[in-house]
């Protein structure tokens, strides 16, 4: 009988995890670890500039802005102009190419009443035109861009953001 044990801890406390093969004659492995994903689920992104070893290089703010602009320009919807106006103040906070935490700095208009994720949901295609994933642009409760999510199809996680040319409806 195999089993897994997970206990989610409070911030700055270890999370207990383990696995084993039955109660008799099997081994049980238990360990302590502080899981960043648990902290992020409960308390949001980590401060900018703090990265784990081996994490892929973060995308440049200009690259993020160009992908977000291309996504927003694919269709018209109420609140789109406010989101386009936020792009000049859009900057990276944390994350990797598949889940970027973002923030809007400076005085920018809020996109009130816009659902999150926004209604435009493009497909990401490869050089041969085959679908390889999709993009979602998320807003915070106040109507400001706060996350860009790149979902992918297949086994390997993308290591880079798609280019604007790789977005189609």
C-alpha positions in Angstrom: 0.0 0.0 0.0 1.6 3.3 -1.1 0.8 6.6 0.4 1.8 10.3 0.4 1.7 12.7 3.3 1.4 16.5 2.9 1.0 19.0 5.6 1.0 22.7 4.5 2.7 24.9 7.1 2.3 28.5 8.0 4.8 31.0 6.5 8.4 30.5 7.6 7.6 27.1 9.0 8.6 23.8 7.4 6.1 21.9 5.4 6.1 18.2 6.2 6.0 15.8 3.3 6.8 12.1 2.8 6.0 8.9 1.0 6.1 5.3 1.8 5.3 1.7 0.9 2.8 0.4 3.4 3.0 -0.1 7.1 4.8 -3.4 7.4 8.3 -3.9 6.0 8.2 -0.7 3.9 10.2 2.4 4.3 8.7 5.7 5.2 10.6 8.8 4.1 9.8 12.0 5.9 11.4 15.3 5.5 11.1 18.9 6.3 11.2 21.6 3.6 10.0 25.1 3.3 8.1 25.2 0.0 8.0 28.5 -1.8 4.9 27.5 -3.7 3.0 27.2 -0.4 4.1 30.6 0.7 3.2 32.1 -2.7 -0.3 30.5 -2.5 -0.9 32.1 0.8 1.0 35.4 0.6 1.7 36.3 -3.0 5.0 36.6 -4.8 8.4 36.9 -3.2 10.3 40.2 -3.2 11.9 41.2 -6.6 15.5 40.1 -7.0 15.2 36.9 -4.9 15.7 33.9 -7.1 16.4 30.2 -6.6 19.5 28.5 -8.0 19.0 27.1 -11.4 16.0 29.2 -12.2 15.8 30.3 -15.9 16.7 33.9 -16.6 13.8 36.2 -16.2 12.3 37.9 -19.3 13.0 41.6 -19.7 10.2 44.1 -18.9 10.1 45.2 -22.6 9.7 41.6 -23.7 6.8 41.2 -21.2 5.2 44.5 -22.4 5.4 43.5 -26.0 3.7 40.1 -25.4 1.0 41.7 -23.2 0.4 44.4 -25.9 0.1 41.8 -28.7 -2.4 39.9 -26.5 -4.4 43.0 -25.8 -4.5 44.1 -29.4 -6.0 40.8 -30.7 -9.6 41.7 -29.8 -11.6 44.7 -28.5 -13.4 44.5 -25.2 -14.6 47.0 -22.5 -11.6 48.1 -20.4 -9.0 47.2 -23.0 -7.8 50.8 -23.4 -7.1 51.1 -19.7 -5.1 47.9 -19.8 -3.1 49.2 -22.8 -2.4 52.4 -20.8 -1.0 50.3 -18.0 1.7 48.7 -20.1 4.2 51.6 -19.8 4.2 51.0 -16.1 4.2 47.2 -16.3 7.2 45.5 -14.6 8.3 42.0 -13.6 8.1 41.0 -9.9 8.8 37.3 -9.9 8.3 34.0 -11.7 9.4 32.1 -14.7 8.1 32.2 -18.3 5.0 30.1 -17.6 3.8 32.2 -14.6 5.0 35.8 -14.3 4.0 37.9 -11.4 3.7 41.5 -12.5 2.8 44.9 -11.2 1.9 48.3 -12.6 3.8 51.2 -11.3 2.9 54.9 -11.5 -0.5 56.6 -12.0 -2.4 54.4 -14.5 -6.1 53.9 -15.1 -7.7 50.9 -13.6 -9.6 48.5 -15.8 -12.6 48.3 -13.6 -15.3 45.7 -14.5 -12.9 43.7 -16.7 -13.0 40.0 -15.7 -9.9 38.2 -14.7 -8.4 36.5 -16.7 -9.3 39.0 -19.4 -11.6 37.8 -22.3 -8.8 37.6 -24.9 -7.2 34.1 -24.7 -4.8 33.5 -27.6 -3.3 30.3 -28.6 0.5 30.1 -28.8 1.8 28.4 -32.0 5.2 27.1 -33.0 7.2 27.8 -36.2 5.1 25.2 -38.0 1.8 26.8 -37.0 0.9 24.0 -34.5 -0.7 25.0 -31.2 1.8 24.6 -28.3 0.0 26.5 -25.5 -2.1 29.5 -24.5 -1.8 32.8 -22.7 -3.9 34.3 -19.9 -3.6 37.8 -18.6 -4.8 38.2 -15.0 -5.8 41.3 -13.1 -5.9 42.1 -9.4 -9.1 43.1 -7.7 -8.5 46.8 -8.4 -8.2 46.2 -12.2 -4.5 46.2 -12.7 -2.4 43.7 -14.6 -0.7 41.3 -12.1 0.0 38.0 -13.8 0.8 36.6 -17.2 0.3 32.8 -17.5 1.6 30.7 -20.3 0.0 27.2 -20.3 1.6 24.6 -22.5 0.7 21.4 -24.2 3.2 18.5 -24.0 5.9 17.3 -21.6 8.4 20.1 -21.6 7.8 23.4 -19.9 8.6 26.4 -22.1 11.8 28.3 -20.9 10.8 31.6 -22.7 7.8 33.7 -23.3 6.2 33.4 -26.8 6.9 36.2 -29.2 4.0 38.4 -30.3 4.1 36.7 -33.7 3.3 33.3 -32.0 -0.1 34.5 -30.7 -3.2 33.7 -32.6 -6.9 33.6 -31.9 
